[in-house]
Amino acid sequence: MRLHGISEMDVELAIRKSEYLASSAEGRFNAWVEISGKFLRVTYKEEGDRLLVITAVKKKKGWG
């Protein structure tokens, strides 16, 4: 996440208040949120009572 300038707060925001949420392969989810004119995609999966973040990447284009 440091490589892409993404904070833990940004990741939490994407998961808790995603603007778009889509299921992905192997029981994963992609949570999208727009932050400062860029789109953040967080891929995560649920493991029991916790969430495991797989990736967090900023994109120029969003989910649409």
C-alpha positions as CSV (number, residue, x, y, z in Angstrom):
1,M,0.0,0.0,0.0
2,R,2.9,2.4,0.7
3,L,4.1,2.0,-2.9
4,H,0.7,3.4,-4.1
5,G,0.3,6.0,-1.4
6,I,-2.7,4.3,0.1
7,S,-3.4,4.6,3.8
8,E,-5.1,2.1,6.1
9,M,-7.8,4.7,6.6
10,D,-8.4,4.8,2.8
11,V,-8.7,1.0,2.8
12,E,-11.2,1.0,5.7
13,L,-13.2,3.7,4.0
14,A,-13.4,1.7,0.8
15,I,-14.6,-1.4,2.6
16,R,-17.0,0.2,5.1
17,K,-18.5,2.9,2.7
18,S,-17.9,1.5,-0.7
19,E,-19.6,3.3,-3.6
20,Y,-19.6,0.0,-5.6
21,L,-19.2,-3.6,-4.3
22,A,-18.7,-6.6,-6.6
23,S,-18.0,-10.2,-6.0
24,S,-14.8,-11.6,-7.4
25,A,-13.1,-15.0,-7.8
26,E,-12.6,-17.4,-4.9
27,G,-15.1,-15.7,-2.6
28,R,-13.3,-12.3,-2.8
29,F,-14.9,-8.9,-3.1
30,N,-13.9,-5.7,-4.8
31,A,-14.9,-2.5,-3.0
32,W,-14.6,0.7,-4.9
33,V,-14.5,4.3,-3.6
34,E,-13.5,7.6,-5.2
35,I,-10.9,9.6,-3.3
36,S,-9.5,12.9,-4.6
37,G,-10.4,12.3,-8.2
38,K,-9.0,8.8,-8.3
39,F,-10.7,5.4,-7.8
40,L,-9.5,3.1,-5.1
41,R,-10.2,-0.7,-5.5
42,V,-9.7,-2.9,-2.5
43,T,-9.9,-6.6,-3.0
44,Y,-10.6,-8.5,0.2
45,K,-12.2,-11.7,1.5
46,E,-14.0,-12.6,4.7
47,E,-12.2,-15.2,6.9
48,G,-14.5,-16.0,9.9
49,D,-14.9,-12.9,11.9
50,R,-12.1,-10.9,10.1
51,L,-11.4,-9.4,6.7
52,L,-8.2,-10.2,4.8
53,V,-7.1,-7.4,2.4
54,I,-5.6,-8.9,-0.7
55,T,-4.8,-5.8,-2.7
56,A,-5.4,-2.0,-2.7
57,V,-4.8,-0.1,-5.9
58,K,-5.6,3.4,-7.2
59,K,-7.1,3.5,-10.7
60,K,-7.8,6.3,-13.2
61,K,-11.1,4.7,-14.2
62,G,-13.7,3.5,-11.9
63,W,-16.0,0.5,-11.8
64,G,-18.3,1.6,-14.7
